[in-house]
Amino acid sequence: MSIGDRIFWSMICFFVISLLWLKFVEPFVPLWGSLFVSGVVAVVIATHKLKKK
């Protein structure tokens, strides 16, 4: 994946995690939690290296 793909997927994950958080988790944990989880996912996506065959 190129850096552009990694940025794109990080943004999509942020959007999806935020929507799911609002639907299911918001009554228990504030929206700041989704920002933290999305940040962790973005770091994992940005630093994950694919093995080439």
mmCIF file as gemmi writes it, N, C-alpha and C atoms, coordinates in Angstrom:
data_model
loop_
_atom_site.group_PDB
_atom_site.id
_atom_site.type_symbol
_atom_site.label_atom_id
_atom_site.label_alt_id
_atom_site.label_comp_id
_atom_site.label_asym_id
_atom_site.label_entity_id
_atom_site.label_seq_id
_atom_site.pdbx_PDB_ins_code
_atom_site.Cartn_x
_atom_site.Cartn_y
_atom_site.Cartn_z
_atom_site.occupancy
_atom_site.B_iso_or_equiv
_atom_site.pdbx_formal_charge
_atom_site.auth_seq_id
_atom_site.auth_asym_id
_atom_site.pdbx_PDB_model_num
ATOM 1 N N . MET Axp A 1 ? 0.83 -1.177 0 1 0 ? 1 A 1
ATOM 2 C CA . MET Axp A 1 ? 0 0 0 1 0 ? 1 A 1
ATOM 3 C C . MET Axp A 1 ? 0.875 1.241 0 1 0 ? 1 A 1
ATOM 4 N N . SER Axp A 2 ? 0.468 2.192 -0.769 1 0 ? 2 A 1
ATOM 5 C CA . SER Axp A 2 ? 1.204 3.456 -0.788 1 0 ? 2 A 1
ATOM 6 C C . SER Axp A 2 ? 0.749 4.321 0.388 1 0 ? 2 A 1
ATOM 7 N N . ILE Axp A 3 ? 1.428 5.418 0.602 1 0 ? 3 A 1
ATOM 8 C CA . ILE Axp A 3 ? 1.091 6.305 1.719 1 0 ? 3 A 1
ATOM 9 C C . ILE Axp A 3 ? -0.304 6.906 1.535 1 0 ? 3 A 1
ATOM 10 N N . GLY Axp A 4 ? -0.678 7.146 0.287 1 0 ? 4 A 1
ATOM 11 C CA . GLY Axp A 4 ? -2.021 7.669 0.017 1 0 ? 4 A 1
ATOM 12 C C . GLY Axp A 4 ? -3.103 6.675 0.403 1 0 ? 4 A 1
ATOM 13 N N . ASP Axp A 5 ? -2.873 5.389 0.118 1 0 ? 5 A 1
ATOM 14 C CA . ASP Axp A 5 ? -3.821 4.348 0.516 1 0 ? 5 A 1
ATOM 15 C C . ASP Axp A 5 ? -3.919 4.257 2.031 1 0 ? 5 A 1
ATOM 16 N N . ARG Axp A 6 ? -2.799 4.365 2.71 1 0 ? 6 A 1
ATOM 17 C CA . ARG Axp A 6 ? -2.803 4.288 4.178 1 0 ? 6 A 1
ATOM 18 C C . ARG Axp A 6 ? -3.571 5.45 4.795 1 0 ? 6 A 1
ATOM 19 N N . ILE Axp A 7 ? -3.395 6.649 4.239 1 0 ? 7 A 1
ATOM 20 C CA . ILE Axp A 7 ? -4.132 7.811 4.734 1 0 ? 7 A 1
ATOM 21 C C . ILE Axp A 7 ? -5.624 7.641 4.473 1 0 ? 7 A 1
ATOM 22 N N . PHE Axp A 8 ? -5.97 7.173 3.29 1 0 ? 8 A 1
ATOM 23 C CA . PHE Axp A 8 ? -7.376 6.96 2.936 1 0 ? 8 A 1
ATOM 24 C C . PHE Axp A 8 ? -8.028 5.973 3.892 1 0 ? 8 A 1
ATOM 25 N N . TRP Axp A 9 ? -7.392 4.819 4.11 1 0 ? 9 A 1
ATOM 26 C CA . TRP Axp A 9 ? -7.984 3.801 4.982 1 0 ? 9 A 1
ATOM 27 C C . TRP Axp A 9 ? -8.027 4.26 6.428 1 0 ? 9 A 1
ATOM 28 N N . SER Axp A 10 ? -7.077 5.066 6.85 1 0 ? 10 A 1
ATOM 29 C CA . SER Axp A 10 ? -7.111 5.617 8.208 1 0 ? 10 A 1
ATOM 30 C C . SER Axp A 10 ? -8.311 6.539 8.386 1 0 ? 10 A 1
ATOM 31 N N . MET Axp A 11 ? -8.584 7.36 7.384 1 0 ? 11 A 1
ATOM 32 C CA . MET Axp A 11 ? -9.725 8.264 7.456 1 0 ? 11 A 1
ATOM 33 C C . MET Axp A 11 ? -11.043 7.496 7.427 1 0 ? 11 A 1
ATOM 34 N N . ILE Axp A 12 ? -11.13 6.477 6.598 1 0 ? 12 A 1
ATOM 35 C CA . ILE Axp A 12 ? -12.346 5.662 6.532 1 0 ? 12 A 1
ATOM 36 C C . ILE Axp A 12 ? -12.583 4.958 7.859 1 0 ? 12 A 1
ATOM 37 N N . CYS Axp A 13 ? -11.522 4.414 8.455 1 0 ? 13 A 1
ATOM 38 C CA . CYS Axp A 13 ? -11.65 3.746 9.755 1 0 ? 13 A 1
ATOM 39 C C . CYS Axp A 13 ? -12.104 4.731 10.829 1 0 ? 13 A 1
ATOM 40 N N . PHE Axp A 14 ? -11.573 5.952 10.808 1 0 ? 14 A 1
ATOM 41 C CA . PHE Axp A 14 ? -12 6.974 11.765 1 0 ? 14 A 1
ATOM 42 C C . PHE Axp A 14 ? -13.495 7.238 11.624 1 0 ? 14 A 1
ATOM 43 N N . PHE Axp A 15 ? -13.968 7.376 10.408 1 0 ? 15 A 1
ATOM 44 C CA . PHE Axp A 15 ? -15.372 7.658 10.154 1 0 ? 15 A 1
ATOM 45 C C . PHE Axp A 15 ? -16.264 6.512 10.634 1 0 ? 15 A 1
ATOM 46 N N . VAL Axp A 16 ? -15.895 5.287 10.292 1 0 ? 16 A 1
ATOM 47 C CA . VAL Axp A 16 ? -16.697 4.121 10.657 1 0 ? 16 A 1
ATOM 48 C C . VAL Axp A 16 ? -16.682 3.899 12.177 1 0 ? 16 A 1
ATOM 49 N N . ILE Axp A 17 ? -15.517 4.005 12.789 1 0 ? 17 A 1
ATOM 50 C CA . ILE Axp A 17 ? -15.422 3.823 14.244 1 0 ? 17 A 1
ATOM 51 C C . ILE Axp A 17 ? -16.246 4.883 14.961 1 0 ? 17 A 1
ATOM 52 N N . SER Axp A 18 ? -16.208 6.115 14.485 1 0 ? 18 A 1
ATOM 53 C CA . SER Axp A 18 ? -16.987 7.186 15.12 1 0 ? 18 A 1
ATOM 54 C C . SER Axp A 18 ? -18.487 6.92 15.022 1 0 ? 18 A 1
ATOM 55 N N . LEU Axp A 19 ? -18.949 6.47 13.866 1 0 ? 19 A 1
ATOM 56 C CA . LEU Axp A 19 ? -20.381 6.178 13.712 1 0 ? 19 A 1
ATOM 57 C C . LEU Axp A 19 ? -20.805 5.007 14.594 1 0 ? 19 A 1
ATOM 58 N N . LEU Axp A 20 ? -20.008 3.953 14.602 1 0 ? 20 A 1
ATOM 59 C CA . LEU Axp A 20 ? -20.342 2.805 15.452 1 0 ? 20 A 1
ATOM 60 C C . LEU Axp A 20 ? -20.288 3.181 16.932 1 0 ? 20 A 1
ATOM 61 N N . TRP Axp A 21 ? -19.337 4.036 17.29 1 0 ? 21 A 1
ATOM 62 C CA . TRP Axp A 21 ? -19.212 4.488 18.676 1 0 ? 21 A 1
ATOM 63 C C . TRP Axp A 21 ? -20.463 5.266 19.09 1 0 ? 21 A 1
ATOM 64 N N . LEU Axp A 22 ? -20.915 6.163 18.217 1 0 ? 22 A 1
ATOM 65 C CA . LEU Axp A 22 ? -22.108 6.94 18.532 1 0 ? 22 A 1
ATOM 66 C C . LEU Axp A 22 ? -23.334 6.06 18.698 1 0 ? 22 A 1
ATOM 67 N N . LYS Axp A 23 ? -23.421 5.006 17.907 1 0 ? 23 A 1
ATOM 68 C CA . LYS Axp A 23 ? -24.582 4.125 17.955 1 0 ? 23 A 1
ATOM 69 C C . LYS Axp A 23 ? -24.58 3.235 19.198 1 0 ? 23 A 1
ATOM 70 N N . PHE Axp A 24 ? -23.427 2.638 19.534 1 0 ? 24 A 1
ATOM 71 C CA . PHE Axp A 24 ? -23.411 1.585 20.537 1 0 ? 24 A 1
ATOM 72 C C . PHE Axp A 24 ? -22.704 1.935 21.848 1 0 ? 24 A 1
ATOM 73 N N . VAL Axp A 25 ? -21.693 2.785 21.831 1 0 ? 25 A 1
ATOM 74 C CA . VAL Axp A 25 ? -20.843 2.966 23.005 1 0 ? 25 A 1
ATOM 75 C C . VAL Axp A 25 ? -21.039 4.327 23.674 1 0 ? 25 A 1
ATOM 76 N N . GLU Axp A 26 ? -21.59 5.284 22.974 1 0 ? 26 A 1
ATOM 77 C CA . GLU Axp A 26 ? -21.714 6.652 23.492 1 0 ? 26 A 1
ATOM 78 C C . GLU Axp A 26 ? -22.401 6.739 24.859 1 0 ? 26 A 1
ATOM 79 N N . PRO Axp A 27 ? -23.421 5.934 25.156 1 0 ? 27 A 1
ATOM 80 C CA . PRO Axp A 27 ? -24.026 6.042 26.498 1 0 ? 27 A 1
ATOM 81 C C . PRO Axp A 27 ? -23.059 5.69 27.639 1 0 ? 27 A 1
ATOM 82 N N . PHE Axp A 28 ? -22.023 4.931 27.348 1 0 ? 28 A 1
ATOM 83 C CA . PHE Axp A 28 ? -21.111 4.472 28.389 1 0 ? 28 A 1
ATOM 84 C C . PHE Axp A 28 ? -19.789 5.238 28.425 1 0 ? 28 A 1
ATOM 85 N N . VAL Axp A 29 ? -19.258 5.566 27.26 1 0 ? 29 A 1
ATOM 86 C CA . VAL Axp A 29 ? -17.955 6.24 27.16 1 0 ? 29 A 1
ATOM 87 C C . VAL Axp A 29 ? -18.107 7.416 26.202 1 0 ? 29 A 1
ATOM 88 N N . PRO Axp A 30 ? -17.581 8.612 26.538 1 0 ? 30 A 1
ATOM 89 C CA . PRO Axp A 30 ? -17.726 9.767 25.649 1 0 ? 30 A 1
ATOM 90 C C . PRO Axp A 30 ? -17.044 9.553 24.285 1 0 ? 30 A 1
ATOM 91 N N . LEU Axp A 31 ? -17.359 10.435 23.385 1 0 ? 31 A 1
ATOM 92 C CA . LEU Axp A 31 ? -16.847 10.341 22.018 1 0 ? 31 A 1
ATOM 93 C C . LEU Axp A 31 ? -15.332 10.445 21.942 1 0 ? 31 A 1
ATOM 94 N N . TRP Axp A 32 ? -14.692 11 22.968 1 0 ? 32 A 1
ATOM 95 C CA . TRP Axp A 32 ? -13.225 11.086 22.981 1 0 ? 32 A 1
ATOM 96 C C . TRP Axp A 32 ? -12.597 9.7 22.899 1 0 ? 32 A 1
ATOM 97 N N . GLY Axp A 33 ? -13.29 8.704 23.39 1 0 ? 33 A 1
ATOM 98 C CA . GLY Axp A 33 ? -12.779 7.336 23.319 1 0 ? 33 A 1
ATOM 99 C C . GLY Axp A 33 ? -12.645 6.867 21.885 1 0 ? 33 A 1
ATOM 100 N N . SER Axp A 34 ? -13.59 7.246 21.033 1 0 ? 34 A 1
ATOM 101 C CA . SER Axp A 34 ? -13.502 6.845 19.629 1 0 ? 34 A 1
ATOM 102 C C . SER Axp A 34 ? -12.315 7.517 18.944 1 0 ? 34 A 1
ATOM 103 N N . LEU Axp A 35 ? -12.003 8.734 19.353 1 0 ? 35 A 1
ATOM 104 C CA . LEU Axp A 35 ? -10.836 9.423 18.789 1 0 ? 35 A 1
ATOM 105 C C . LEU Axp A 35 ? -9.556 8.686 19.154 1 0 ? 35 A 1
ATOM 106 N N . PHE Axp A 36 ? -9.468 8.247 20.401 1 0 ? 36 A 1
ATOM 107 C CA . PHE Axp A 36 ? -8.302 7.485 20.844 1 0 ? 36 A 1
ATOM 108 C C . PHE Axp A 36 ? -8.19 6.157 20.092 1 0 ? 36 A 1
ATOM 109 N N . VAL Axp A 37 ? -9.297 5.418 19.983 1 0 ? 37 A 1
ATOM 110 C CA . VAL Axp A 37 ? -9.291 4.131 19.276 1 0 ? 37 A 1
ATOM 111 C C . VAL Axp A 37 ? -8.94 4.337 17.81 1 0 ? 37 A 1
ATOM 112 N N . SER Axp A 38 ? -9.506 5.356 17.188 1 0 ? 38 A 1
ATOM 113 C CA . SER Axp A 38 ? -9.211 5.637 15.779 1 0 ? 38 A 1
ATOM 114 C C . SER Axp A 38 ? -7.744 6.009 15.585 1 0 ? 38 A 1
ATOM 115 N N . GLY Axp A 39 ? -7.181 6.74 16.533 1 0 ? 39 A 1
ATOM 116 C CA . GLY Axp A 39 ? -5.758 7.088 16.458 1 0 ? 39 A 1
ATOM 117 C C . GLY Axp A 39 ? -4.878 5.859 16.523 1 0 ? 39 A 1
ATOM 118 N N . VAL Axp A 40 ? -5.221 4.924 17.402 1 0 ? 40 A 1
ATOM 119 C CA . VAL Axp A 40 ? -4.456 3.671 17.496 1 0 ? 40 A 1
ATOM 120 C C . VAL Axp A 40 ? -4.562 2.882 16.194 1 0 ? 40 A 1
ATOM 121 N N . VAL Axp A 41 ? -5.769 2.804 15.64 1 0 ? 41 A 1
ATOM 122 C CA . VAL Axp A 41 ? -5.956 2.089 14.366 1 0 ? 41 A 1
ATOM 123 C C . VAL Axp A 41 ? -5.162 2.766 13.254 1 0 ? 41 A 1
ATOM 124 N N . ALA Axp A 42 ? -5.156 4.09 13.213 1 0 ? 42 A 1
ATOM 125 C CA . ALA Axp A 42 ? -4.413 4.816 12.181 1 0 ? 42 A 1
ATOM 126 C C . ALA Axp A 42 ? -2.912 4.551 12.297 1 0 ? 42 A 1
ATOM 127 N N . VAL Axp A 43 ? -2.396 4.51 13.519 1 0 ? 43 A 1
ATOM 128 C CA . VAL Axp A 43 ? -0.968 4.222 13.712 1 0 ? 43 A 1
ATOM 129 C C . VAL Axp A 43 ? -0.651 2.806 13.246 1 0 ? 43 A 1
ATOM 130 N N . VAL Axp A 44 ? -1.523 1.86 13.566 1 0 ? 44 A 1
ATOM 131 C CA . VAL Axp A 44 ? -1.301 0.474 13.133 1 0 ? 44 A 1
ATOM 132 C C . VAL Axp A 44 ? -1.314 0.387 11.61 1 0 ? 44 A 1
ATOM 133 N N . ILE Axp A 45 ? -2.269 1.06 10.97 1 0 ? 45 A 1
ATOM 134 C CA . ILE Axp A 45 ? -2.332 1.041 9.502 1 0 ? 45 A 1
ATOM 135 C C . ILE Axp A 45 ? -1.097 1.699 8.907 1 0 ? 45 A 1
ATOM 136 N N . ALA Axp A 46 ? -0.644 2.797 9.484 1 0 ? 46 A 1
ATOM 137 C CA . ALA Axp A 46 ? 0.491 3.538 8.931 1 0 ? 46 A 1
ATOM 138 C C . ALA Axp A 46 ? 1.804 2.783 9.099 1 0 ? 46 A 1
ATOM 139 N N . THR Axp A 47 ? 1.93 2.015 10.169 1 0 ? 47 A 1
ATOM 140 C CA . THR Axp A 47 ? 3.199 1.352 10.438 1 0 ? 47 A 1
ATOM 141 C C . THR Axp A 47 ? 3.244 -0.102 9.992 1 0 ? 47 A 1
ATOM 142 N N . HIS Axp A 48 ? 2.114 -0.666 9.61 1 0 ? 48 A 1
ATOM 143 C CA . HIS Axp A 48 ? 2.065 -2.069 9.199 1 0 ? 48 A 1
ATOM 144 C C . HIS Axp A 48 ? 2.731 -2.224 7.829 1 0 ? 48 A 1
ATOM 145 N N . LYS Axp A 49 ? 3.635 -3.145 7.752 1 0 ? 49 A 1
ATOM 146 C CA . LYS Axp A 49 ? 4.334 -3.398 6.484 1 0 ? 49 A 1
ATOM 147 C C . LYS Axp A 49 ? 3.815 -4.707 5.893 1 0 ? 49 A 1
ATOM 148 N N . LEU Axp A 50 ? 3.457 -4.659 4.626 1 0 ? 50 A 1
ATOM 149 C CA . LEU Axp A 50 ? 2.984 -5.85 3.939 1 0 ? 50 A 1
ATOM 150 C C . LEU Axp A 50 ? 4.162 -6.67 3.432 1 0 ? 50 A 1
ATOM 151 N N . LYS Axp A 51 ? 4.009 -7.97 3.541 1 0 ? 51 A 1
ATOM 152 C CA . LYS Axp A 51 ? 5.051 -8.855 3.015 1 0 ? 51 A 1
ATOM 153 C C . LYS Axp A 51 ? 4.826 -9.025 1.512 1 0 ? 51 A 1
ATOM 154 N N . LYS Axp A 52 ? 5.893 -8.875 0.764 1 0 ? 52 A 1
ATOM 155 C CA . LYS Axp A 52 ? 5.807 -9.07 -0.686 1 0 ? 52 A 1
ATOM 156 C C . LYS Axp A 52 ? 6.227 -10.498 -1.001 1 0 ? 52 A 1
ATOM 157 N N . LYS Axp A 53 ? 5.446 -11.145 -1.839 1 0 ? 53 A 1
ATOM 158 C CA . LYS Axp A 53 ? 5.76 -12.533 -2.207 1 0 ? 53 A 1
ATOM 159 C C . LYS Axp A 53 ? 6.628 -12.581 -3.44 1 0 ? 53 A 1
